Amino acid sequence: MKVKMKLIASLKIWVVIYPSITLFLFLFGEALHPLPLYQRTAILTLCLVPWIVFAGVPFVDLLIRLISGQSTENKK
């Protein structure tokens, strides 16, 4: 993978991760506060990694395709 593609992939992932973590902590932060840090981190990653991989990044890809005018059939 070329450096430019890695940078674009990193930016897409960050665009999904930052608001997802922020919302998760806003909604569940107080409830998780009594748990040790390693347990909070495990719960956070167990919930958010699948969200990011299966929904968040594909949604960002769809938005980019729609904005750039590419059809979904031309996806490679």
C-alpha positions as CSV (number, residue, x, y, z in Angstrom):
1,M,0.0,0.0,0.0
2,K,1.4,3.4,-1.0
3,V,1.9,6.1,1.6
4,K,-0.9,8.3,0.2
5,M,-3.4,5.4,0.5
6,K,-2.3,4.7,4.0
7,L,-2.7,8.4,4.9
8,I,-6.2,8.4,3.4
9,A,-7.2,5.2,5.2
10,S,-5.8,6.6,8.5
11,L,-7.9,9.8,8.1
12,K,-11.1,7.8,7.3
13,I,-10.5,5.7,10.4
14,W,-9.8,8.8,12.6
15,V,-13.0,10.4,11.3
16,V,-15.0,7.4,12.6
17,I,-13.0,6.7,15.8
18,Y,-12.9,10.2,17.3
19,P,-16.7,10.9,17.4
20,S,-17.5,7.2,18.2
21,I,-15.2,7.2,21.3
22,T,-16.5,10.7,22.3
23,L,-20.1,9.6,22.1
24,F,-19.5,6.2,23.8
25,L,-17.7,7.9,26.7
26,F,-20.5,10.6,26.9
27,L,-23.2,7.9,27.1
28,F,-21.4,5.3,29.2
29,G,-18.5,7.0,30.9
30,E,-20.1,7.5,34.3
31,A,-21.4,3.9,34.4
32,L,-18.0,2.5,33.5
33,H,-16.1,4.9,35.9
34,P,-16.0,2.4,38.8
35,L,-14.3,-0.2,36.7
36,P,-10.5,-0.5,36.5
37,L,-9.0,1.1,33.4
38,Y,-8.2,-2.2,31.7
39,Q,-11.8,-3.3,32.0
40,R,-13.1,0.0,30.6
41,T,-10.7,-0.2,27.7
42,A,-11.7,-3.8,27.0
43,I,-15.4,-2.8,26.9
44,L,-14.8,0.2,24.8
45,T,-12.8,-1.7,22.2
46,L,-15.2,-4.7,22.2
47,C,-18.0,-2.3,21.3
48,L,-16.3,0.1,19.0
49,V,-13.9,-2.0,16.8
50,P,-16.8,-3.9,15.2
51,W,-18.7,-0.7,14.8
52,I,-15.7,1.0,13.1
53,V,-14.9,-1.9,10.8
54,F,-18.4,-3.0,9.8
55,A,-20.4,0.2,9.8
56,G,-18.3,3.4,10.4
57,V,-15.6,3.2,7.8
58,P,-17.9,1.7,5.1
59,F,-20.3,4.6,5.8
60,V,-17.5,7.1,5.3
61,D,-16.5,5.3,2.1
62,L,-20.1,5.6,0.9
63,L,-20.3,9.3,1.7
64,I,-17.0,9.9,-0.1
65,R,-18.3,8.0,-3.2
66,L,-21.6,10.0,-3.1
67,I,-19.8,13.3,-2.7
68,S,-17.3,12.6,-5.5
69,G,-20.0,11.4,-7.8
70,Q,-18.8,7.8,-8.2
71,S,-21.5,5.2,-8.6
72,T,-21.5,2.3,-6.2
73,E,-21.1,-0.2,-9.2
74,N,-17.7,1.3,-10.0
75,K,-16.3,0.4,-6.6
76,K,-13.0,-1.5,-6.7
